[in-house]
C-alpha cells in the first residue's frame, strides 16, 4: 500500500493528536489510540473493520460466481464447437462416399422449393383475381 501523506491531518475523535494512518474502510485519518488493525489493514473502529470484512466476503462470493459462470460458458462453447466439427466431418464423409444420395437429396429439395413456388404463385393469383 503506498505511503499516505498525513501531514497536518488529525484524528476526528482526538483533534489535538496527529493522524498516523487512514482507515481502510472510510479513509478517515486516525491516531494511534483509535487504530484498529484487522487482517493487516488499518481501520478507525471495529465497526469499519467488520463492514469491510462483510463487503469483502460478498465481493469474493460474487467474483467466484462470475468465475464459475465464465468457465461454464467456455465449456459450453467448446462442446458446441466439437459437436459442429463432428457434424461437419460426418456430412463431408457422407457426401464423399454417397455422391448419388447427395444429388438425389438436392433434387428433392429443389423440387419441393419449386412446388412451394408454384403453390404460392397460384395462391397470390387466386387472391388478386388475375
LINSUL-V785559 format. One record per helix or strand of 3 or more residues. SS is the DSSP state (@ for helix, = for strand). FROM is the first residue (numbers start at 1). TO is the last residue. If there is no record, write none. Layout:
ss/from/to
SS/FROM/TO
SS/FROM/TO
//
This chain:
ss/from/to
=/36/38
=/41/43
@/46/97
@/99/128
//
